Every structure is written in structure tokens, then in C-alpha cells.
Amino acid sequence: MAIQTRPKGTPKPLGQLTAKNLSASAKMQPTEEERDQTDHTAAVSHPNAEAPPPPSPSQPLSKNAQKKLLKQQKFEAKKAEKKAAEKLHKKLEAERKRKEWDEKLASLSEEEKSKLIESRRGMRKDRMEKRSKEREMKIERLARAKESGQNVVIDLEFADLMAANEIHSLVQQIMYCYAVNGRCAAPAHLWLAGYQGEMESQLQRLPGFDKWIIEKDKRPYIETFQDRKEHLVYLTADSETIVDELDPKKIYIVGGLVDRNRWKGITMKKAEEQMIQTAKLPIGNFLKMSSSQVLTVNQVVEILLKFLETRDWKSSFFDVIPQRKRFEADSEKCEGETEGEENEKHDNNDVKKQCTGTKEV
Ligand SMILES: C[S@@+](CC[C@H](N)C(=O)[O-])C[C@H]1O[C@@H](n2cnc3c(N)ncnc32)[C@H](O)[C@@H]1O
């Protein structure tokens, strides 16, 4: 048995599950902080992070919400500034190099010139060959993972509970998960399950999505894996069971939600209603968090991938969970953050390059 089970009473079966009926039954009593978060009015998108919750114009903003909104706007402005500066720098660099090259050529004889051009062509060809070899190897690794990799499912049945910008944020996170998985020496067998509507259209809009080597299944996972129900484990921070090892026979499910924990307990409830196992990551055994232990989808997937590689939870947590979300003896406690604040570590442009290029997988 790969997980230490602490039984928590027998779950009672309910009827047909949909995001909508779940939404009615899930615990929906917002705390002050959650209320503040739902008060946000800025429809800004946070690449690779949780998006601000949908606006509720009828409610005035609390002081706390105003502070958060301001912080968010400052962050977005800074990000845009940085992006513009990087673009300009890139352009100037390209111009400088071109000029340098032209000057160099101008100083050479015809024979030296063609030699230099030839050697440069050779270098470019080598680079392209190397890249294409790497791509082939990645395809091989991902194809192998489809056969024998650890099954990890991203449950995309919660689209109805998210605003379009939250779905956008989730799609960015999925893109990130896909890129990280592709770089792993032993990738997981990643599934996108139960997607439709806005979720499906946003995924389809990702350039190159059709070519992704990932399991795309529009059916709910409970249907897909009906014959292996006993192997399904819903990962949720609300479980009382702690994951110890990852069991290759098990199918680990991650809730595809960007909600700043607005839908507290929704995945736990879903798993209980479906009578499938649940488990939480053993974060508390290794580190203290500055706030809740609810992580973003991409963080959870990345932790699983790191653990598959290292079999070491501690290093997996330390590698993935941003320092500001941790509470360590030698660092000051940072401002309380809930799941999904900007994950600065991940450069979204890099992710895009790796996921959306027509030749990339
Ligand atoms: C942003 S969280 C969603 C929180 C949501 N309110 C819920 O009830 O799950 C995204 C998903 O990451 C996984 N997750 C986040 N933190 C986790 C933890 N500490 N242990 C296990 N899974 C976790 C869960 O599958 C969760 O649904």
C-alpha cells in the first residue's frame, strides 16, 4: 500500500456528479480573506499563476481587497514594463550583432568571407540537428510514458466554477506542466480529462496543442477508469491521508482549479461522493508554509514529477514551492498568501516557447 490511510468515516454516495451540483453542495462559507479575494475587480491575467477571482461589482471593496488589487496592478504594470524592456534589449542586441557581422565581413577578402559564411552555416546546421535530436528523444520519452509512466490526471471538470481569466490561468499552468513533463528523464503519463466548453476552446486555441503528446480525454476520469476505480487517488489538501510513496499502479488526480480556494473542499467532497481514495502531499512533514498548504496545479504536478525522479519529498518541495510561501526559521515570515499567487520562478515565455512552437511537442 503506497499511502498511509487514516480512515475518516464512510463516505456517503450521492447521485450523478456535475460541477454544478457539486458547487451547490461544496463548502461555500468564505472567510474574510476569501471575501476580499472575490472582491477583486481587475480582470488581469496571471500567466502561470492563479487569476484574480471573478468581479462582483455590487460589493464595495474592503481595505484588504483594495490593498491586494493595488498590489496586483503594480505587479502587472511592472511585468509589462519588464517585458517591454526585454523586447527592446533583444531588438538592440540583434541590431548590434548584425552590424558587427557586416563590419567583420567588410574587413575580409572574398575568400575569407566565403569561408566564414560557410563555417557559420555549418554551426547553424549542427545546432538544428542537435535540437531535432533532442526533440526526437523527447517524443520517445513521452511515448514511453504513455505505455508505462505514472498516471497523473488533471481533472478539468470544474470549468463551470471558474471565470474565463481563471480558466486562462489554468490553461497556462497546464502548458507549464506539459513542458516540465517533456523535460523529465522519466516523464509521467499525463492526462487531461473531462474538458469541454470554454476549457476546451481555450486549450484548442493553444498553438501546437493538437500535437501534444499527452492523453486527451473529454470524458470524466471516473468513466474512463471505471474498471480501475480502486486505483484512483484524488490528491487534495483536505484529505487526512498522507501520501508516502507514489504507487505505479495508482492513478493520481489533480483538481484543475484556479480558485484561490474559493471552492474550499470541493475536490475532497467530489472524491468522497465518488467513493475514491484521497491523499494529500506530505508537505507538513518537511516544511512549514507561510499560509495554507493548498498549491497550484502546476506546483503539484511538478512536485510529483520531481518525486518520481528523486524519490525525495523534501527536495521536491524545496525545489518547487517558492520560498516566499515557505516559513523557515532563518527567514522572516512573509505576507500571508493563499494558493496561487504569482509563481515568479516560472518564466511563462519559456513555457510558451517549449509548448507552442509548431515543431515542439
Ligand atoms: C488550486 S488547488 C484547488 C483547491 C480547491 N479548492 C480544492 O478543493 O481542491 C489545485 C489542486 O491541486 C491539488 N493540491 C493542491 N494542494 C495540494 C496538497 N497540499 N496536497 C495534495 N493535493 C494538492 C489538488 O488536487 C487541488 O484540487
The ligand as a MOL file (V3000), in Angstrom:
LIG
                    3D

  0  0  0     0  0            999 V3000
M  V30 BEGIN CTAB
M  V30 COUNTS 27 29 0 0 0
M  V30 BEGIN ATOM
M  V30 1 C -5.5760 25.2410 -6.6110 0
M  V30 2 S -5.8520 23.7060 -5.9130 0 CHG=1
M  V30 3 C -7.6120 23.6390 -5.8500 0
M  V30 4 C -8.1670 23.8940 -4.4880 0
M  V30 5 C -9.6070 23.5160 -4.4130 0
M  V30 6 N -10.3400 24.4460 -3.6060 0
M  V30 7 C -9.8100 22.1170 -3.8960 0
M  V30 8 O -10.7930 21.8780 -3.1920 0
M  V30 9 O -9.0200 21.2210 -4.2420 0 CHG=-1
M  V30 10 C -5.4970 22.6490 -7.2780 0
M  V30 11 C -5.3670 21.2000 -6.9850 0
M  V30 12 O -4.0300 20.8910 -6.5880 0
M  V30 13 C -4.0420 19.7610 -5.7340 0
M  V30 14 N -3.4210 20.1670 -4.4560 0
M  V30 15 C -3.1260 21.4150 -4.0360 0
M  V30 16 N -2.5030 21.3720 -2.8540 0
M  V30 17 C -2.3990 20.0900 -2.5020 0
M  V30 18 C -1.8490 19.3850 -1.3840 0
M  V30 19 N -1.2680 20.0360 -0.3790 0
M  V30 20 N -1.9170 18.0330 -1.3680 0
M  V30 21 C -2.4970 17.3630 -2.3860 0
M  V30 22 N -3.0210 17.9550 -3.4680 0
M  V30 23 C -2.9750 19.2890 -3.5320 0
M  V30 24 C -5.4820 19.3540 -5.5610 0
M  V30 25 O -5.7620 18.3240 -6.4540 0
M  V30 26 C -6.2230 20.6150 -5.9160 0
M  V30 27 O -7.5200 20.3450 -6.3530 0
M  V30 END ATOM
M  V30 BEGIN BOND
M  V30 1 1 1 2
M  V30 2 1 2 3
M  V30 3 1 2 10
M  V30 4 1 3 4
M  V30 5 1 4 5
M  V30 6 1 5 6
M  V30 7 1 5 7
M  V30 8 2 7 8
M  V30 9 1 7 9
M  V30 10 1 10 11
M  V30 11 1 11 12
M  V30 12 1 11 26
M  V30 13 1 12 13
M  V30 14 1 13 14
M  V30 15 1 13 24
M  V30 16 1 14 15
M  V30 17 1 14 23
M  V30 18 2 15 16
M  V30 19 1 16 17
M  V30 20 1 17 18
M  V30 21 2 17 23
M  V30 22 1 18 19
M  V30 23 2 18 20
M  V30 24 1 20 21
M  V30 25 2 21 22
M  V30 26 1 22 23
M  V30 27 1 24 25
M  V30 28 1 24 26
M  V30 29 1 26 27
M  V30 END BOND
M  V30 END CTAB
M  END
